Each structure stands twice: as structure tokens, then as C-alpha cells.
Amino acid sequence: MIPFKKLHLIICFLFLALIKLCGQDLLNYSNSSKYANHLFKNKQYSLSVIEYERVSFMEPADTLAKLRIVQSYRYMHDYKRAKTRLRNFFPVKMADCPKDFALEYVTILFHEHQFDSAYNFINKNQTIELSKRNEYKFGTLLMQYKWHEATSFADNYLIYNQKPQKFDALYNVATQGIDIKYKKPYCAALFSAIIPGSGKVYTKDWKDGIYAFIVVSAFSWLTYNSIKNNGLNFNSVFFGTIAISFYSANIYGSHKSAKKYNRRINERIAGEVQGILFNDY
């Protein structure tokens, strides 16, 4: 057991510590800012945004708190609220907002695939340096897969200006885009209509293509063999129905597979462009 005197000293020490702690305002501006920064650093954005909102209310001049509010919403993929807060912070003219907020707005528009809006905003904004604005303009064209328009924009810009830092990487994406051979959905469907599975092979989906060819061929042979030996009966109708179903599904699937193939290419390019534009932001 703890001796009475030691226990008394411990109780007194805890009591004094409690008095000192209560004498501090844990919810004051300074402590709240530190706590909000801690939450943001540890990626607890749903909590950090609440703290930053309170910090911003206590000190409306704290621009970092406002920026962190927008960023917290963006990291939570709540782009609608992020844009709403931006417009609340800059109700008069959004295009004249400070650089960090302008960059946030452009980033949000990219995530929402609102590339025309991003392009128009970049044209009006003067707080982001010219070279970076033109990198973003270049990026908006690439994100819309306008390869020739993007390369023309870059060539015309470089005639009169120095090359921005990221133009080489972006230009490389544009030249690759020009060389892309997209798969034509109607060709994929036509190929599978002629030879089952060949449309899937055309879209590099070898496994499904071979499977479709085997299944359609097998049930077509069973249908033919059943009619040849027994005439039109239940088995021939059953096998024929399956053959036609797989044949029709394969034509539709080949058309869909071509679109999926093209979409994968575009998603890869979009990821590459965003990586180039935002990897240091």
C-alpha cells in the first residue's frame, strides 16, 4: 500500500496540475490551430475541416485555415463543398483569388473533369504565374484528348515564350496521343459477327475471344449435328438457342470491349497528365 504521506503528495500534485490546466483555454485560437494542423497532417480530414472552420471563425484573417478547409474537402473528394467554401471566401471575383486558392480551384475542376471551366478560369486568373497557367491550359487540352490542338497550342506558345518546366513531359504525352491506335467498336462487332470471338481478340482480350469461339462453335456444331441426325427437335432448338445467344452476346460484348479498351488508354493518359501537373502540389 502507498503510505498516507506519499498518497497525500500525489493527490496535491494532481490537484495543482488540474488547476494549472483549467487555467488554460484549450479551445483558444492558438491551441485550436495546433490541433487542426495535427489532424490535417495525420490525414484526418473529416475532423480537421471542423477544427479549421472554428479557427477561421475565431480569426477570419487566417488564410491558411481557409486554405486547409478547402484542401480537407478536396482530400475527402467532396468537391462540391470545396468549391462552395471557395466562393464563400471570395464572393466578388473568384478569378482574382490568391495563388494557392486558385491552384486549389483548378485542381478541383480537373478532378471533376470540368476542363472547359478550368481553361476559362486559367485565362482570367492573374495570380498564378504565366508559365504555370499555360501548363494547365496544355493539360486541359490533353485531358480532353485533343492531341493536335494541344501540340499546336504548345508550338505557338513556344515561338514567343520560354519553355515552362513541364512542357517537355506534357508534349511527350501529346505526341504519344497522336500515335494512339484506338479500337473501333463497330469493327470489333463486325469481326465477331464474321468469326465469333475475333472482335475480342481485336481488342486484345484473347481469353474471352478464344472462349467465345469455342462455345459458339461447339453449340453450333451440336445444333447442326442434332438437326442432321434427328431433325428439328427439342435438343436442336435448345442447342440452337444457346448458340444464337452466345453469338449475339459476343457481338455486343466485342463492341463494348473496344470501348473499354479505349477508355483504359484514356484513363492511363489522364493519370499521367495529372501526375505531371500536380506531383509537386
Steps between C-alpha positions, in 0.01 A plus 500: 500500500609860432588683825253771598752784460599389150138461402426848634790646297381326183146631549629854557721480192210383281275769647752775424554364147123502445475859620779603262338313212161656566664840505586453134242540227542181299256627242676828432620598154859382543417158641220444253734581210759254628240229541354564153850482349562173684180349361577621147858366514365159605245504215198514729331740262143454621613622843752756382241685292283546811792641697611728219146631460506596870848652466386701199196623694721615791752664268353591159839632384660153528533415129684173571198369694276589206735326258508190720120494507491483120781243490334282764181486295700426186689215665164358608390527133222735606563735209161668522561626855857594415377725218222641718748604768729653239214711368408597856854614567518695172144604416585798279735365235625144526753548219694750715541270801856446631726251325462208745121522487506533121712186475253319724213607277677380185583168668137451602377576147746244362371237743144579391602479131375857447781581261325779310430676830862447604625644172277808531601556862871476413448756223348748746730436797805721551628371835652177363820567309467502122715192436296285740172631356612386157601162636145462628353615169714240326379242752130580449537431127679172568236392752242542223722298261535793260846391392548718191349806668728447799817472290400809297441693824844399630677582172336844473575580865866403472555731202470805726571362850753294688411136553328437836642228721240230424448565130739224389313232696160630388616529139617140514150395609351697209724335240421159647130586480529580130647153442233314698306246299158486658284195442183559299196350674308436178804316355521282810130415469535425126801273556310298760199479269722339236717287729374462859754630751716681244366840615624426852839397360507831309464684832781292657256297707643166390353290778138605440552482124618139509227407748229657280630322190501160674152540656326635189672242278417213736129582532473577129645156423265334752204677338607397151570143605166471684301625199697278263438184703160560658346795319356799677437388856539625856876444510565684174283793613671503841854490356409752231359745753819483705716542188304806383503650850878465534551622143289814557653564842848472352424761233369740763787414736757568229352843438513568875852358527631749242355790700652358817839468327488866393384611843796325667739687270333832577501434875871418487571823312282703738690356797831583334396859425372559853818349641710743297290805592438430869790284624662800671180651633 
